[in-house]
Each structure stands twice: as structure tokens, then as C-alpha cells.
């Protein structure tokens, strides 16, 4: 528990320092926010499908089909 609480404190301090360092910097030129400090015993790298994997491509196609169906239903007045 102590390690997790310490990680939370580290995250908050890093976020606060990042916010202060970005004051007055235009949005497009800001550095990315700091990544969370790793927690002990909490998953490491998660397995994430490659963008070109068949699973990700199929999920993308399903999403596009759902969006197209919803757009068609909205246009025809089936749903509001």
C-alpha cells in the first residue's frame, strides 16, 4: 500500500510541475503530459493488438458499419 500511495504522490507532483512548465506555451508546442509512475504488482505492458492485425481491422470495420447504419437511420427519421 505504501508504494502505491508514494506513486500517487509522485504522479501528482509530476503533473503539477508539468502544468506550471506549460504556462504560456501555445497548445501546439506543449510537451506531452507525464506518464503515470509504474505501480508495483500492477500489470506491466499490456498486450495490444497491432494496428494492422486482423482483430483491430475487423473491430474498425464493425465500428464504421455501425456509424453508417446510425447515420442512415437518423437521415431517414427512424431514430431521433
Order of alpha helices (4+ residues) and beta strands (2+ residues): alpha-alpha
